[in-house]
Amino acid sequence: FIMVNNIIKVILLVIIIVLAYLVYESVMGPVRFNQQVEKRSNAVIQNLKDIRTAQMTYKAIHGNYMGNFDTLTDFLKTGEIPVVKIIPDPTDTTFTKTIRDTLGYIPVIDSLFQGRKDFDVNNLKYVPYTNNELFEMNAGIIEKGGVDVNVFEVSSHYKVILNGLDEQMVVNLIAAKEQIERFPGLRVGSMTEASTDGNWE
């Protein structure tokens, strides 16, 4: 009888330990998932901000956005930005005219990403924490109010960003975004609006 009693006690102890573990996991699972989502999202957002900076600089020099990563990367590696000094025109009595004097040129990459030790221009097109998955990038012209507007869009879906994490939690996150008609991922710019905003802003 004592032996049976001891066996029951051991079984109950095992059940209690298993239940305690399941309760702990039910709480900590989502916490760990959210920590990973935040960590990966922050890295992706940094890349999207850098791509936006590159796109806006490219447009300032070439007059349009670029839909091709190879060309954009090459521009960052080899492009130059003019250093312009603007002074008042001494012959202008209305003080409205100016003279633009180009003093020289500085490399685009030094101008935009100087001091960023972790910056690697070759990694810009890859979604962080993935096996070299590429961001989706488009550029073009849309008409807004009878005016042609240059636009670009760069994005990555949560299926790509969160690949390898708890599948059900990823599905739930995507469904929650779609339910409120939001893009289920991270995106900067738009192919339908004249916007360079990110959907995290």
ABEGO torsion letter per residue (X at the ends): XAAAAAAAAAAAAAAAAAAAAAAAAAAAAAAAAAAAAAAAAAAAAAAAAAAAAAAAAAAAAAGBBBABAAAAAAAAAABBBBBBBBBBBAABAAGABBBBBBAEBBBAAAAAABGBAABBAAAAABBBGBBGBBBBBBBBBBBBGGBBBBBBBBBBBAAAAABGBBAAAAAAAAAAAAAAGBBBEBBBEBAABBBABBAAX
